[in-house]
């Protein structure tokens, strides 16, 4: 009977130990999370640089297309002006 009573009393302690473990390790987890958010890894920096370069390439290509379109339009207008018919 005594053993059964002791076992029944120890069952809720398992949950308490788990909760205590979470509370004790919380500051460490918070600190590591904040350090992770404040620092940039090399792979993250490479990804950012790649995105920035792709964006610049897209902008350059867009400007080139715009310039080519403007040149074609000028050439058409020039051809109309020079066309005697």
Secondary structure, 3 states (H helix, E strand, C coil): CHHHHHHHHHHHHHHHHHHHHHHHHHHHHHHHHHHHHHCCCHHHHHHHHHHHHHHHHHHHHHHHHHHHHHHHHHHHHHHHHHCCC
